Amino acid sequence: MESECRTRTILALGTPCAHQTCAGRSCAEKARPRTVIPIGAAALAVMLSSAPASADFSPTINVGAGLRTSFDVTDPSAGKKVEDFNLDSIRLYVSGSITDQISFMFNTEYKGSPPAGDNSVQVLDAAAQFHYSDEVNIWAGRFLPPSDRANLYGPYYSNQWGVYNDGVQDGYPSTATGRDNGVMYWGQFGILKASGGVFDIPSTTHTSNKVYAGRLQVDLWDPEAGYYLNGTYYGEKDLLAFGIAAQSSSSHKAYSGDFLLEKKLPANGGVVTLEAEYAKYDHFGGYAADQSNGWYGLGSYLFPKVIGYGKFQVLAKYAHAKYEFDTRPSDDIQKTQDLELNYIIKDFKARISLYYIDFKYDQQIVAVNHKQYGIGLQLQL
């Protein structure tokens, strides 16, 4: 997004910071570093050797929080209908700047109530961030590695409520909710954004194997500054963006391509958004098989008229994923349809979603056919 900090309550240490908001993604929102420390150290040495002095800089701390809660009904084709009130997620966001060039982020997440979650709290992000220029940025610690757009916007900045259940989005392996431990370079060169890093995931920890990840993105209309992304900007930007990403470890690999178009229509005609992705997971990540591949297309329209406290948005998505098993005689195909009516009160800070998701499986190996529908609420500070 526009930078690595979204709007947060700012506690200044020393002289109060003049910037009460940041235009980019919340600092709230997997390799052991011993292998990659020389890479990070070399890059950091270059940065610091020519960095200007920051003696007059006053450190700041930014604090925020996010909440997602829902009531949903799961109706399987065979079995009992289930109704649940869910605390899907709650996050605490902490970030700050130590100097003009050095900052950090530390974010936690409550992983949700059963059955979807396990009532635990985990470290989401914990990263040191070194910023020399738009073209040279080094991050080290735990954070979202280079991957598909869907992973880089996360559930809190997704256009849809029912995210990460289609067999396609964000299937890359991870240590914690899409995050890995490692070190990364990223830079912005006009319309081009590039990132690459080395990471550990649970299967590579305490081994010589590492995960190598990279992403390239082109924004042909308005730019998307910063590393983290959005699934929509609700009309604040006109976007035509293309991205490709890949990760590999040993002989296993995964790769994806994504697309986002968003246009604010003339004469206050509302906002049209189109998003698509193709992904392949070859014995590396994926949802429920040894190999899988699939695609999805999503479209939404945000009505221009304010009704009450916000604007209504209609959204539809179709996804198709194929699961391939090394030890089973047959494969499975998942087809997912998602219909939503969203009430956008204040972009990602306050929104309500009515959703209906239909899951169908050709062989019902991965899961049984079922429908899920309900209402979700998201709030962020």
C-alpha positions as CSV (number, residue, x, y, z in Angstrom):
1,M,0.0,0.0,0.0
2,E,0.9,3.6,0.2
3,S,3.5,3.0,2.9
4,E,4.2,0.5,5.6
5,C,2.0,2.2,8.2
6,R,-1.7,2.7,8.1
7,T,-3.5,5.3,10.3
8,R,-2.8,4.6,13.9
9,T,-2.8,6.3,17.3
10,I,0.7,7.7,17.5
11,L,2.6,8.1,20.8
12,A,5.6,10.3,20.3
13,L,8.8,9.9,22.3
14,G,10.3,13.4,22.6
15,T,9.0,16.0,20.1
16,P,5.5,15.0,18.9
17,C,5.4,13.6,15.3
18,A,3.8,15.9,12.8
19,H,2.4,13.0,10.8
20,Q,-0.7,11.8,12.4
21,T,-1.6,9.4,9.6
22,C,0.3,7.2,7.1
23,A,-1.0,6.5,3.7
24,G,0.0,2.9,3.5
25,R,-0.6,-0.5,5.0
26,S,-0.6,-1.1,8.7
27,C,2.6,-2.4,10.1
28,A,0.0,-4.7,11.5
29,E,-0.9,-5.7,8.8
30,K,10.4,-18.6,7.4
31,A,14.5,-19.4,7.3
32,R,16.7,-19.1,10.2
33,P,18.6,-15.9,9.8
34,R,22.1,-17.4,10.4
35,T,22.2,-18.4,6.7
36,V,21.3,-15.0,5.4
37,I,22.8,-12.6,7.9
38,P,25.8,-11.9,5.6
39,I,23.4,-10.8,2.8
40,G,21.5,-8.5,5.1
41,A,24.6,-7.2,6.8
42,A,26.2,-6.3,3.5
43,A,23.2,-4.4,2.2
44,L,22.7,-2.7,5.6
45,A,26.4,-1.6,5.6
46,V,25.9,0.0,2.1
47,M,22.8,1.8,3.3
48,L,24.3,3.1,6.5
49,S,27.6,4.2,5.0
50,S,25.8,6.9,2.9
51,A,22.8,7.6,5.1
52,P,22.4,11.1,6.5
53,A,22.6,11.7,10.2
54,S,19.3,11.5,12.2
55,A,20.3,13.2,15.4
56,D,17.2,15.4,15.4
57,F,14.7,12.5,14.7
58,S,12.2,11.8,17.5
59,P,11.2,8.1,17.7
60,T,7.5,7.3,17.4
61,I,5.2,4.4,18.3
62,N,2.1,3.6,16.4
63,V,-0.6,1.4,18.0
64,G,-3.7,-0.1,16.4
65,A,-6.0,-3.1,16.4
66,G,-8.3,-5.1,14.1
67,L,-11.3,-7.3,14.8
68,R,-13.3,-9.7,12.6
69,T,-16.3,-11.5,14.0
70,S,-19.2,-13.3,12.3
71,F,-22.3,-15.5,12.6
72,D,-22.4,-18.2,10.0
73,V,-24.4,-21.3,9.0
74,T,-22.6,-24.3,7.4
75,D,-25.0,-26.6,5.6
76,P,-23.4,-29.8,4.2
77,S,-25.0,-32.0,1.6
78,A,-24.6,-34.9,4.1
79,G,-24.7,-34.3,7.8
80,K,-26.0,-31.8,10.3
81,K,-26.4,-28.0,9.7
82,V,-24.2,-26.0,12.0
83,E,-24.7,-22.5,13.3
84,D,-21.9,-20.6,15.0
85,F,-21.0,-17.2,16.4
86,N,-17.3,-16.8,15.6
87,L,-14.5,-14.5,16.8
88,D,-12.6,-15.0,13.6
89,S,-9.6,-12.8,14.3
90,I,-8.3,-10.0,16.6
91,R,-5.0,-8.3,16.0
92,L,-2.8,-5.9,17.9
93,Y,-0.6,-3.7,15.7
94,V,2.5,-2.0,17.0
95,S,5.1,-0.2,14.9
96,G,7.6,2.6,15.2
97,S,10.4,4.5,13.7
98,I,13.8,4.6,15.4
99,T,15.5,6.9,12.8
100,D,14.6,8.1,9.4
101,Q,16.0,4.9,7.9
102,I,15.2,2.3,10.6
103,S,11.8,1.2,11.8
104,F,10.1,-1.9,13.2
105,M,6.7,-3.7,13.3
106,F,5.3,-6.1,15.8
107,N,1.8,-7.6,15.3
108,T,-0.1,-10.4,17.1
109,E,-3.2,-12.3,16.1
110,Y,-5.8,-14.3,18.0
111,K,-6.3,-17.2,15.7
112,G,-10.0,-17.5,16.2
113,S,-12.5,-19.6,18.2
114,P,-13.0,-23.3,17.5
115,P,-13.7,-25.0,15.2
116,A,-11.9,-22.8,12.7
117,G,-9.3,-21.5,15.3
118,D,-7.7,-22.9,18.4
119,N,-8.1,-20.0,20.9
120,S,-4.4,-19.2,20.7
121,V,-2.4,-16.0,20.2
122,Q,0.6,-15.9,17.9
123,V,3.3,-13.5,16.7
124,L,2.1,-12.4,13.3
125,D,4.8,-10.0,12.3
126,A,8.1,-9.1,14.0
127,A,10.4,-7.3,11.6
128,A,13.3,-4.8,11.4
129,Q,12.9,-2.5,8.4
130,F,15.7,-0.6,6.9
131,H,14.7,2.1,4.4
132,Y,17.3,3.9,2.3
133,S,15.2,4.9,-0.7
134,D,12.2,3.8,-2.7
135,E,14.5,1.5,-4.6
136,V,16.4,0.0,-1.6
137,N,14.6,-1.5,1.4
138,I,15.7,-4.5,3.6
139,W,13.4,-6.3,6.0
140,A,14.5,-9.0,8.4
141,G,12.5,-11.1,10.9
142,R,8.9,-12.5,10.3
143,F,6.6,-10.9,7.7
144,L,4.7,-11.7,4.5
145,P,7.2,-13.0,1.9
146,P,7.0,-12.3,-1.8
147,S,3.9,-14.2,-2.9
148,D,0.5,-13.6,-4.6
149,R,-1.5,-10.4,-4.1
150,A,-4.0,-12.2,-2.0
151,N,-1.4,-13.1,0.6
152,L,0.0,-9.5,0.5
153,Y,-3.4,-7.9,1.3
154,G,-4.6,-10.4,3.9
155,P,-8.2,-10.8,5.2
156,Y,-8.3,-7.3,6.6
157,Y,-7.6,-5.6,3.2
158,S,-9.3,-8.1,1.0
159,N,-12.3,-7.0,-1.1
160,Q,-14.3,-10.1,-0.1
161,W,-15.2,-11.5,3.3
162,G,-14.9,-15.2,2.4
163,V,-11.3,-15.2,1.5
164,Y,-8.8,-18.1,1.5
165,N,-11.1,-21.0,0.9
166,D,-11.1,-21.5,-2.8
167,G,-8.1,-23.7,-3.3
168,V,-6.2,-21.0,-5.1
169,Q,-5.5,-17.9,-3.0
170,D,-2.5,-17.8,-0.7
171,G,-1.6,-21.5,-0.9
172,Y,2.1,-20.8,-0.4
173,P,3.5,-22.6,2.7
174,S,4.1,-20.5,5.8
175,T,5.1,-20.4,9.4
176,A,2.3,-18.2,10.7
177,T,-0.8,-17.0,8.8
178,G,1.1,-16.5,5.5
179,R,4.3,-15.2,7.2
180,D,7.8,-16.7,7.1
181,N,11.0,-16.0,9.0
182,G,13.8,-14.6,6.8
183,V,15.3,-11.6,5.1
184,M,14.1,-9.7,2.0
185,Y,15.0,-6.9,-0.4
186,W,12.2,-4.9,-2.0
187,G,12.2,-1.8,-4.2
188,Q,10.0,0.5,-6.2
189,F,11.1,1.7,-9.6
190,G,8.4,3.9,-11.0
191,I,5.7,1.5,-12.3
192,L,7.7,-1.6,-11.4
193,K,7.9,-3.1,-7.9
194,A,10.4,-6.0,-7.2
195,S,11.0,-8.1,-4.1
196,G,13.1,-11.2,-3.3
197,G,14.2,-13.0,-0.2
198,V,15.3,-16.1,1.6
199,F,13.2,-17.8,4.2
200,D,12.5,-20.7,6.5
201,I,9.2,-22.6,6.8
202,P,8.6,-25.5,9.3
203,S,9.9,-28.1,6.9
204,T,13.2,-26.3,6.3
205,T,14.0,-25.3,9.9
206,H,17.2,-26.9,11.2
207,T,18.2,-28.0,7.7
208,S,20.3,-26.5,4.9
209,N,17.3,-26.1,2.7
210,K,15.8,-22.7,2.4
211,V,12.8,-21.1,0.6
212,Y,13.6,-18.6,-2.2
213,A,10.8,-16.2,-3.0
214,G,10.4,-13.4,-5.5
215,R,7.7,-11.2,-6.9
216,L,7.5,-8.6,-9.8
217,Q,4.6,-6.2,-10.2
218,V,3.7,-3.6,-12.7
219,D,1.1,-0.8,-12.0
220,L,0.2,0.8,-15.3
221,W,-2.2,3.4,-13.9
222,D,-1.9,4.8,-10.4
223,P,1.0,3.5,-8.3
224,E,0.7,1.3,-5.2
225,A,3.6,2.5,-3.1
226,G,5.0,0.3,-0.3
227,Y,5.3,-3.4,0.0
228,Y,1.9,-4.6,1.3
229,L,-1.1,-4.4,-1.1
230,N,-4.9,-4.1,-1.1
231,G,-7.7,-6.1,-2.8
232,T,-9.5,-2.8,-3.4
233,Y,-9.1,0.9,-2.8
234,Y,-12.8,1.7,-2.9
235,G,-12.2,4.3,-5.6
236,E,-9.2,6.1,-4.2
237,K,-7.1,4.8,-7.1
238,D,-7.5,3.8,-10.7
239,L,-5.6,0.6,-11.0
240,L,-4.3,-1.7,-13.7
241,A,-1.8,-4.0,-12.0
242,F,-0.2,-7.3,-13.1
243,G,1.9,-9.4,-10.7
244,I,3.9,-12.7,-10.9
245,A,5.4,-14.5,-7.9
246,A,7.3,-17.8,-7.3
247,Q,8.7,-19.7,-4.4
248,S,10.9,-22.8,-4.4
249,S,12.8,-25.1,-2.0
250,S,14.9,-28.0,-3.1
251,S,13.0,-29.6,-6.1
252,H,9.6,-28.2,-5.0
253,K,8.0,-25.0,-6.3
254,A,4.9,-22.9,-6.5
255,Y,4.1,-19.9,-8.7
256,S,1.2,-17.6,-9.4
257,G,0.1,-14.7,-11.6
258,D,-2.5,-12.0,-10.5
259,F,-4.4,-9.1,-11.9
260,L,-6.3,-6.2,-10.5
261,L,-8.3,-3.6,-12.3
262,E,-10.2,-0.9,-10.4
263,K,-11.8,2.1,-12.0
264,K,-13.9,5.0,-10.6
265,L,-16.6,5.6,-13.2
266,P,-17.2,9.2,-14.5
267,A,-20.0,11.4,-13.3
268,N,-19.9,9.8,-9.8
269,G,-20.9,6.5,-11.3
270,G,-19.4,4.2,-8.6
271,V,-16.4,1.9,-8.6
272,V,-15.8,-1.2,-10.6
273,T,-13.2,-3.8,-9.5
274,L,-12.0,-6.9,-11.3
275,E,-9.5,-9.3,-9.7
276,A,-8.1,-12.6,-11.0
277,E,-5.4,-15.1,-10.2
278,Y,-3.9,-18.3,-11.4
279,A,-1.7,-20.4,-9.1
280,K,0.1,-23.8,-9.2
281,Y,1.5,-25.6,-6.2
282,D,3.9,-28.5,-7.1
283,H,4.5,-30.5,-3.9
284,F,5.0,-27.1,-2.2
285,G,2.1,-25.6,-0.3
286,G,-1.4,-25.8,-1.8
287,Y,-4.6,-26.6,0.1
288,A,-5.3,-30.3,0.3
289,A,-3.2,-32.4,-2.2
290,D,0.3,-33.2,-3.3
291,Q,-0.2,-30.9,-6.3
292,S,-2.9,-28.4,-7.2
293,N,-3.6,-25.6,-9.6
294,G,-6.5,-23.3,-10.2
295,W,-7.8,-19.9,-10.9
296,Y,-10.5,-17.4,-9.8
297,G,-12.2,-14.3,-11.1
298,L,-13.8,-11.7,-8.9
299,G,-15.9,-8.7,-9.7
300,S,-17.5,-6.0,-7.5
301,Y,-19.4,-2.7,-7.9
302,L,-19.4,0.0,-5.2
303,F,-22.5,2.2,-5.5
304,P,-21.8,5.9,-5.3
305,K,-24.7,7.0,-3.1
306,V,-24.3,7.1,0.6
307,I,-27.2,5.4,2.4
308,G,-27.2,6.0,6.2
309,Y,-23.6,5.7,7.3
310,G,-22.0,4.1,4.2
311,K,-22.2,2.7,0.7
312,F,-23.4,-0.7,-0.6
313,Q,-21.2,-3.0,-2.6
314,V,-22.2,-6.1,-4.5
315,L,-19.5,-8.8,-5.2
316,A,-19.4,-12.1,-7.0
317,K,-16.5,-14.6,-7.4
318,Y,-16.0,-17.9,-9.1
319,A,-13.0,-20.2,-8.5
320,H,-11.9,-23.5,-10.0
321,A,-9.2,-25.7,-8.4
322,K,-7.9,-29.1,-9.3
323,Y,-6.3,-31.3,-6.6
324,E,-3.9,-34.1,-7.7
325,F,-2.9,-36.9,-5.3
326,D,0.3,-39.1,-5.7
327,T,-1.3,-42.1,-3.9
328,R,-4.9,-41.9,-4.9
329,P,-6.4,-43.3,-8.2
330,S,-8.5,-40.2,-8.8
331,D,-8.2,-36.4,-8.4
332,D,-10.7,-33.9,-7.1
333,I,-12.0,-30.6,-8.4
334,Q,-13.3,-27.8,-6.3
335,K,-15.7,-25.2,-7.7
336,T,-16.5,-22.2,-5.4
337,Q,-19.1,-19.5,-5.9
338,D,-19.2,-16.5,-3.6
339,L,-21.9,-13.9,-3.5
340,E,-21.7,-10.9,-1.1
341,L,-23.5,-7.7,-0.2
342,N,-21.2,-5.4,1.7
343,Y,-21.9,-2.2,3.5
344,I,-18.8,0.0,3.5
345,I,-19.0,2.4,6.4
346,K,-15.3,3.6,6.4
347,D,-13.2,1.5,4.0
348,F,-11.4,-1.2,5.8
349,K,-11.9,0.4,9.2
350,A,-15.7,-0.4,9.4
351,R,-17.6,-2.7,7.1
352,I,-20.4,-5.3,7.3
353,S,-20.7,-8.3,4.9
354,L,-23.6,-10.6,4.0
355,Y,-22.1,-13.6,2.3
356,Y,-23.2,-16.9,0.6
357,I,-20.6,-19.4,-0.5
358,D,-21.3,-22.6,-2.4
359,F,-18.6,-25.3,-2.3
360,K,-18.8,-28.2,-4.7
361,Y,-16.3,-31.1,-5.2
362,D,-16.5,-33.5,-8.1
363,Q,-15.3,-36.6,-6.1
364,Q,-15.8,-35.2,-2.6
365,I,-12.3,-36.4,-1.6
366,V,-11.1,-33.1,-0.2
367,A,-14.5,-32.3,1.4
368,V,-18.2,-32.8,1.1
369,N,-20.3,-30.4,-0.9
370,H,-21.6,-27.7,1.4
371,K,-22.9,-24.1,1.6
372,Q,-21.9,-21.4,4.0
373,Y,-23.7,-18.2,4.6
374,G,-23.8,-15.5,7.3
375,I,-22.9,-12.0,8.3
376,G,-19.5,-10.6,9.2
377,L,-18.3,-7.4,10.9
378,Q,-14.8,-5.9,10.6
379,L,-13.5,-3.0,12.6
380,Q,-10.0,-1.5,12.7
381,L,-8.3,1.4,14.6
